[in-house]
Amino acid sequence: MPDASASARRPSGELEASVLAALWAANGRALTPADVQRELVAALGADLARTTVTTILARLHDKGSVSRTRSGRGYAYLPAQDPPGLAARRMRTELDKSEEALRGTVLARFVSELDAADEQLLRTLLSELPPPPEDAPR
């Protein structure tokens, strides 16, 4: 008999994204898992167990996406980066997973899939970078 909850499952990464959104919405105030749980219920109507929220926060901490400080017997969490910084870090993580010999191919495919506006933005950003120091490795 099929599991009825399987059809109600969220897409991969959706809970992590919702937890991060709750942390970003706190504007620099560290949140405990109970705080995050309340925020998720208020924002999404999501009825998650506190243990589920705690697990998600622990996984985000292991990935470096959030920092934590002691709060009573548990922890309070803060996002480690703003949304653009997190997206950039994820892109870099994916690039770092590729073999050294394939990095150029990975970057070329990424750039080839950009739309014209994003390609122009990337060109502009690259042209505005200062030149690397003479002794910098290439």
WOSUL-V101108 format. One record per residue. N is the residue number from 1. RES is the residue in three letters. PHI is phi in degrees with one decimal (* if undefined). D_FIRST is the distance of its C-alpha to the first C-alpha in Angstrom with 2 decimals. Layout:
n: <N;N>
res: <RES;RES>
phi: <PHI;PHI>
d_first: <D_FIRST;D_FIRST>
This chain:
n: <1;2;3;4;5;6;7;8;9;10;11;12;13;14;15;16;17;18;19;20;21;22;23;24;25;26;27;28;29;30;31;32;33;34;35;36;37;38;39;40;41;42;43;44;45;46;47;48;49;50;51;52;53;54;55;56;57;58;59;60;61;62;63;64;65;66;67;68;69;70;71;72;73;74;75;76;77;78;79;80;81;82;83;84;85;86;87;88;89;90;91;92;93;94;95;96;97;98;99;100;101;102;103;104;105;106;107;108;109;110;111;112;113;114;115;116;117;118;119;120;121;122;123;124;125;126;127;128;129;130;131;132;133;134;135;136;137;138>
res: <MET;PRO;ASP;ALA;SER;ALA;SER;ALA;ARG;ARG;PRO;SER;GLY;GLU;LEU;GLU;ALA;SER;VAL;LEU;ALA;ALA;LEU;TRP;ALA;ALA;ASN;GLY;ARG;ALA;LEU;THR;PRO;ALA;ASP;VAL;GLN;ARG;GLU;LEU;VAL;ALA;ALA;LEU;GLY;ALA;ASP;LEU;ALA;ARG;THR;THR;VAL;THR;THR;ILE;LEU;ALA;ARG;LEU;HIS;ASP;LYS;GLY;SER;VAL;SER;ARG;THR;ARG;SER;GLY;ARG;GLY;TYR;ALA;TYR;LEU;PRO;ALA;GLN;ASP;PRO;PRO;GLY;LEU;ALA;ALA;ARG;ARG;MET;ARG;THR;GLU;LEU;ASP;LYS;SER;GLU;GLU;ALA;LEU;ARG;GLY;THR;VAL;LEU;ALA;ARG;PHE;VAL;SER;GLU;LEU;ASP;ALA;ALA;ASP;GLU;GLN;LEU;LEU;ARG;THR;LEU;LEU;SER;GLU;LEU;PRO;PRO;PRO;PRO;GLU;ASP;ALA;PRO;ARG>
phi: <*;-66.1;-76.2;-64.1;-74.8;-62.0;-72.8;-93.8;-65.5;-83.7;-61.0;-55.8;88.0;-65.7;-65.7;-60.2;-63.3;-67.0;-65.3;-62.2;-61.5;-64.6;-67.3;-64.6;-68.3;-77.2;51.4;90.3;-89.8;-68.0;-116.1;-82.8;-55.6;-64.6;-61.9;-62.8;-58.5;-61.8;-63.0;-66.7;-64.4;-66.9;-82.0;-117.5;70.7;-72.9;-102.8;-105.4;-68.8;-60.6;-63.8;-65.3;-62.9;-61.2;-63.4;-61.9;-63.1;-63.8;-66.6;-62.8;-65.1;-61.4;-81.7;84.2;-82.2;-135.1;-110.7;-143.6;-132.2;-63.1;-143.5;66.7;-87.1;-120.6;-131.3;-116.5;-119.1;-131.7;-67.1;-78.0;-147.9;-78.0;-55.6;-64.3;-65.1;-66.8;-61.7;-64.1;-65.0;-64.8;-62.5;-65.7;-60.6;-64.2;-62.9;-66.5;-74.9;-80.1;-62.4;-53.3;-68.8;-102.3;-57.3;-61.6;-65.6;-60.7;-63.2;-62.5;-68.6;-60.4;-64.7;-67.0;-95.3;-73.8;-76.3;-59.1;-67.3;-68.6;-62.9;-65.4;-61.2;-61.6;-59.9;-62.8;-62.0;-65.7;-70.6;-87.1;-70.1;-69.2;-65.0;-67.9;-60.2;-55.9;-92.2;-73.8;-66.0;-108.5>
d_first: <0.00;3.84;6.57;8.82;11.80;11.59;13.01;15.62;16.85;20.53;22.16;23.57;26.84;26.60;26.68;29.56;31.38;30.99;32.28;35.18;35.97;36.24;38.57;40.68;41.00;42.51;45.60;46.41;45.40;43.21;39.98;38.13;34.33;34.73;36.94;34.48;31.66;33.98;34.88;31.31;30.63;33.92;33.53;29.88;28.57;26.23;25.07;24.92;25.54;28.95;27.58;25.58;28.86;30.78;28.56;28.98;32.71;33.02;31.43;33.77;36.63;35.80;35.91;39.24;38.09;39.11;41.76;41.69;44.26;44.18;43.64;43.87;41.39;39.24;39.92;40.73;39.85;41.71;40.82;42.72;43.51;43.57;41.04;43.34;44.04;40.39;39.71;42.76;41.67;38.25;40.07;42.41;39.64;38.10;41.59;42.22;39.15;40.77;43.19;46.80;47.71;45.02;45.82;48.16;45.62;42.95;45.52;46.77;43.33;42.72;46.09;45.69;42.57;44.38;45.53;49.32;49.64;47.71;49.68;52.92;51.89;51.15;54.54;56.28;54.70;55.59;59.14;59.60;58.79;61.87;62.83;61.69;64.40;66.48;65.22;61.49;59.40;58.23>
